[in-house]
């Protein structure tokens, strides 16, 4: 499982002209699922993202988590995180999980973040989405459960 985590002051996702999810301060998480991901990967990533100390405290140090600041997560499924660009000019997406499995894992991930005490807004799985965000810092991290 891979996640691109961005600290934001605001973020939203739009599908067919309708806003399906929007947050103020928090994290935008782009989540990719591969074939061999398990519930263990979900739990690890949900815990890591919910407790990452990447928000500033009173001294300006990254010492607070999204939970500490009362933020939210905007979760977006993104199979292209498993695009392999090593050969040719067109990405190969063979490492991305099949849609049924990926959607199940994505939903479980979102619920695991909620279970950590962090509200979650989402996009729509397998739909064309327009994601907007105002990156704060900027702070962007890449997490991979295989690392």
N, C-alpha and C positions, 0 to 999 in steps of 0.2 A: 504494500500500500504506500502511496506517495501523497504528500500534501505540500502545497505551496501556501504558506501562512503569511498574511500581510496585516500589519497593524494599521488600523484605519480610524479616521474620525467620522467617516460615513461610508456606507456601501449599499448598493441596491442591485437587483436583478429584474430584468423585464423580459416577458415572453409574449409575443404577439401584441405588443403595445400595452400590456397589463403588468404592473409591478407585482411580482410574486413573493418578494422578500426584500426587506430593507432594515438597516441597522444604523445607529449612530456609533458612538465609540465601541470598538471591539476588534474582531478579527474576521477577515475574509479568508476562507479556506477553500482552495481548489483541491479536490480529492480525486485521485486516480486509484483504480482497483485492478489488480492482476489476478491471474487464474488461481494461484496457490495461497491467496490471503485467507486468514482464519479469524475467528472471533478473538484470538489472542492479539492479532495485529490491530483489530478495532479497539480493544481495550487499551493497548499501549498508546496508540495514537490519540485517542480521546482524552486519556489522562495527561499525556504530554502537552497537548494543545491547551487544555483547560487550565493547566498549572504553569505554563511557560511564563517566566518572569521577564516580560518584555515591555511592560508599561512603566513609566517613570514615577518614582516616589517624590516626596517633598524636596529631596536633595538633587533631583534630576537624574538619579541612577535607575537603570532598568531593574526594578526590584519587585514589581507587582504583576500579578497575573490578570487575565481577563475577568476572573471571578472576583479578585480583590477590588477591581475598579467598577464592578457592576456592569460590565460590558456584555455584548452578545456576539454570537458567531453567525456569519452569513456563509452557509455551506453550499458549494457548487460542485456537482459531479463533473469531472473533466477527464475523459478517457485519453485525451491527447498527451497527458503526462507520461503515458507509456509509449509514445511515438519513438521509434528507433530511426535515427537519421544517419546511421553509419554508412549505408550504401545508397548510391543514387541521390536523387533530388526530391523524391517523394517519400514521406515518412511511412514506415511500416508499423502497423498497430497490432501485430500478432500477440504482443505481450499484454495488451489490454483484455480484461475479462469480458466474457460474453454478457450482453445486456441484462438478462434475468439475474445472473449471479451478482453482477456489479450493482444493480439497483438494490438487491437485498442487502448487500454489504454497506452500501451508501446509507440506506435507511437505518441499519443497525448502528452505524457510526454516529449518525445524527442523534439517535436515541441515547447512545452512550454519553455524548456530550451533555445532553439534557440531564441525564442521570448524575453528571458531575456538578450540576447546579448552574449551568450556563444556558440561557435561552438561545434557541437556534431558529434562524430564518433560512429558507432554502430557495433554490431555483426549481426547475421542473426537469426531471430526469429525461434524457434523450430528446430534449427540445432545443431549438436554436434559442440562445439566450444572449441578451446584451447586459453585460456586467459593468457597473460603474462603481468607482471607489475613489476616495481621497486618501492616499497612502500617508501615514503619519510617521515622519522621521526622515526618510522612509525606512521602515523596518520590514524586511522580507526574508523569510527563512524557508528552507526546503528540508522536509523530513521524509525519511524513507525507512520503513520497518525492516528492510533487508540490510540496512547499515548497522 
